[in-house]
């Protein structure tokens, strides 16, 4: 049987390579002519209107007694409360000198914040608890 197997292996022929088809000499086709671009319509100038503030930001809130000791007792919008709070912080030099993003609370601010040092990103959430 071993002899038959060797004969079959040698009997196999490698497939003949197919000849590449002859290239026909063809003339190159000219590229199709491009269509002229349609003229664009002139855009009408946009009217600039004054930016309208969001009413939710302008709503007046009454500060709690602790917050009123810092910014005053008058009702103010949330944005105004933050501005007054930052004015107080800068006036009393309460920013951490090593990390200006942190606020070192004095006696009045520690009542509002509930801790001695607060990140400026926590400021809005802590103020919200003191506004009604």
N, C-alpha and C positions, 0 to 999 in steps of 0.2 A: 504494500500500500504506500510505502514511503516513496517508491519510484513514481507512482502515479501522481502524487502530490507535487513532485518536482517538475514533472512534465507539464502539469497544468499551470504552474507558476511561470515557466518559461514560454508557454504557449500564448500567454496573454500578450496581446499587442498593445502598444501605446496608441492612443487615438491619434490619428493624423491631424496635424494642425490645419485649420481651415485657412485658406488664402483670403487675405483681406480683399474686399471688393474694390475694384478699380475706381478711383475717383473720377467723376465726370468733370470735365472742364465746363463750368457754368459761369456765366457772367454774374457779377455781384449786382444785387438789386439795389437800387437807390433808396435811401431812407425816405420814408413818407414825409411829405412837407408838414411842418408844424403849423398848427392853427394859430392865428393871431389871438393874443390874449384879449378877452373882452374887457372893455374899459370898466373900471370899478366905479361904483356910485360913491359920490362924496358923502362921508358920514356926517350926519347933522351934529353940530356941536352940542355937547351935553350941557345942560344948565346946571350950574353949581348952586346947590342949595345949602343953606346953613345946616350944620350937623345938629341933630336934635338930641339932647341928653336923655338918657334912659330915666324914666320916671321913678324906677325903684331906687336908684342911687340918690335921687333928690328928696326922697321922703324924709321928713323930719322925725327924729326920735328924741325921747326924753332920757337923759343919762341918769344912772343910779347915783346915789349919794356919794359913793366912793369915786366914781368917774367924774362927777360934778366938782369934786374937790381939786381935780387936776385941770379940767378944761372949762369949767363954768357950768352953771345950772341951766343956761338957755338951751332950748331944743335945737338940734342941728342934724344935718344929713350925715350919713355914715362917712362920706368922703371928707366932710369938714371935721368930723371927730378925729379921723386919722391924721389930718393935717395939724390940728391943734395938739394932738398927742406928740407928734414928731417935733413940733415947735418946743414943747415942754422938755422933751428928751434932749434936744440940742442945747437949749438954754441952760439946763442944769448939768450938761456934760455927762450924760448917763450911758453913752455907748461904751462898750468894752473896748479899751484901746488896742488890745491884741487882736480882737475879732470884731470888727465894726458891725457885723450882722446881729450881734447879741446886745441886748439892752439890760443894763444893771439897774434893777428897780430900787428906788428910794422908798421911804415910808409910805408915801401916798400911792405910788405905783404898785407896791407890793400888795396893797389891799385890792387893787384892780386885777393884777395878774395872778395872785395867789402863790407866787414864788419869787425868789430873788433875781434870777436871770432868765430871760425869755428871748427866743429867737425872733427876728423881725417877721418871719413867716407865720408865727403863732399869733402875732399881734391882732389880726382881724378876727380870729375866732374867739380870742379872749375878750375883745371889746364887745362883740355881739352879745355876750351874756349880760352886759351892763346897759344895754339899750332897750327901751320899750316904746 
